[in-house]
Amino acid sequence: MKRAILAAFLVALALVPMFGASDAKAYSQTGIASYYWQGRLTANGERYRPDGISAAHKTLPFGTRVKVTHIASGRSIVVRINDRGPYKKGRVIDLSKGAARKLGIVEDGLATVRIEAS
């Protein structure tokens, strides 16, 4: 009996990452995006590449691909979450400078965006 319970627990534990990933796919949020241009390591341990196409989000799992749409221009880009942040109140995502450049928000520094996990 104890082995059956332990086996069921281990199977359920193994399925947790799969359910977490599917939850991320249903994610959508609108708010302010900013970008960051310096740093050494991201929260997942990768070297930060300012000209890369990546982003920081407070809660989405590392590796989640997110479509970011600049509301005013309609431009969009898909970024990969590899860092944590933003830590400024009211912001929903921090983009690498490369991603911000492709969206056309480097000059302004901030933009209203919609983010959707894909």
Secondary structure as GFF3:
##gff-version 3
##sequence-region A 1 118
A	DSSP	alpha_helix	2	25	.	.	.	ID=ss1
A	DSSP	beta_strand	28	36	.	.	.	ID=ss2
A	DSSP	beta_strand	54	56	.	.	.	ID=ss3
A	DSSP	beta_strand	65	70	.	.	.	ID=ss4
A	DSSP	beta_strand	76	83	.	.	.	ID=ss5
A	DSSP	beta_strand	91	96	.	.	.	ID=ss6
A	DSSP	alpha_helix	97	103	.	.	.	ID=ss7
A	DSSP	beta_strand	110	117	.	.	.	ID=ss8
###
